[in-house]
Amino acid sequence: MSARHSPSSARRGPFRPEQLVPARARIEARALARAFRGVDGLVAAGFCAAIFWVQAQRSGDALLAVNAAAALSAGVVALLTSLRALDAYVFARREPLPRHLLRVVAAFGAAATVVLAVNTIWPALPTSSSFPVLAFMGLVPLLTVLHTTWWNLIAQGRRQGRLTPNIVVVGATANAQHLIEAALRTGEVNVLGIFDDRLDRAPENLLGVPVLGDTSALIDHRVMPYVDRVVIAVTSTAQGRVRQLVDKLDVLPNPISLFVDVGRDADRDAAISRIADAALTELSGAEIDARKAFIKRLQDLVVGIGGLIVAAPVMAIVAVAVRLDSPGPIFFRQRRLGFNNEEILVWKFRSMRHEMADAKAARQISANDDRVTRVGKFIRKTSLDELPQLFNVLRGEMSIVGPRPHAVGMKTGDIESAKLVEQYAHRHRMKPGVTGWAAINGSRGPVDTPQLVRDRVALDVDYIERQSFWLDLYIIVMTIPCLLGDRSTVR
């Protein structure tokens, strides 16, 4: 492989954000926009209620207050409808703040017309006060401040790489060039690099996006934990080549799509903006459901915070016991593989003698292991050593329920465990968990034979395909009785 195509090259393309953010930390811009719309609605409704109260207190006339409430309520509904209709929650990448605020002002214009109309024709009173119209205009500075804040949050999130999906392209082809051109126009995705098996014919870059290596390099490339999607950009009519690439890349935890170039800029832009829809045809990878991901993260935060509060006294006792039992630190930190093969630092209470710690799990735990301390035997048997991983959950690196994280380079016998099962990385299509489906189904402890590795991976993939709020709740509830009833597992 030539130096210019070396996967270790630190070349940057036109899309590279200020900071590469792991795919697990990516925020969906549409979810943020829905949150902004909700806050706008609450602020407008609260303002309407406050004006109703002021009018009732000032006039002492219930009918006049009802008149104001009707006009303002209609205005709030019209305002929120107009904001959405005028794309005030789209936050186009290249739209400057003044133009965005013009949309807000235009929405106010439409809403103020509705307030005036309702205030004029409302039948509760023969004459109408101008108070509702003037009061409604008090929302203008409030919504202007809010939308200035929203615009800046979106801009900052994009600069930090948290809002824009990262992709890599397979195939330095004309299709790839069209995709990159559309991405440059719309700014909807970051194309971090290109991989092509025909390096002798591939250019050094396409429109500034570097060719980082062949597809074999892609599988282990250090950029992959930051990649949301792999896009195959070879000619879609080359079905044999496409199938060959899909089969080869299926070992990746990252979703894979095929870019079908339909020849028109507008359609290419639409394909980029919808990245997993229209001209981007889904080929493989875990199903992405933003709503399920949000609920799972909320569940993690609630259970994680609650678990820390409940477990705090126990953790304090364990920490003291570990310190008194043997020399060395209280905590053991180990690099393990997380979502999209991201390396994360997992925390545990130290259960082994410090001088015999095995950070890469080259030797898995065994019965009567001489490395384990007296306190270590107890906390491993009861899984109390895993409690510090609640901090990993709160940091967003782990989930309460998911495949257990394995150490980077963990070996089964003399072979790296990841090489024993072709789809081993599929277990990294979801954040690792403190507990999991495999753990409550007997696959707990070391995986020191090839069959145990295959069983663990099969259970993990089964969980990922079936994951739901209720399944997670069931696993959480079943974890304690499974631990209490488990006397044979080596830990």
Buried (B, 14 or more C-beta within 10 A) or exposed (E): EEEBBEBEBEBEBBBBBEEBBBBBBBBBBEEBBEEBBEEBBEBBBEBBEEBBEBBBEEBEBEEBBBBBBBBBBBBBBBBBBBBBEBEBBBBEBEBEEEEBBBBBBBBBEBBBBBBBBBBEEBEEEEEBBEBBBEBBEEBEEBBBEBBBEBBEBBBEBBEBBBBBBBBBBBBBBEBBBBBBBBBBBBBBBBBBBBBBBEBEEBEEBBBEBBBBBBBEBBBEBEBBBBBBBBBBBBBBEEEEBBEBBBEBBBBBBBBBBBBBBEEEEEBBBBBBBEBBEBBBBBBBBBEBEEEEBEBBBEBBBEBBEEBBEEBEEEBEEBBEBBBEBBEBEBBBBBBBBBBBBBEBEBBBBBBBBEEEBBEEBEBBBEEEBEBBBEBBBBBBBBBBBBBBBBBBBBEBBBBBBBBBBBBBBBBBEEEBBBEBBEBBBBBBBBBBBBBBBBBBBEBBBBBBEBEBBBBBBBBBBEBBEEBEEEEBBBBBEBBEEBBEEBEEBBB
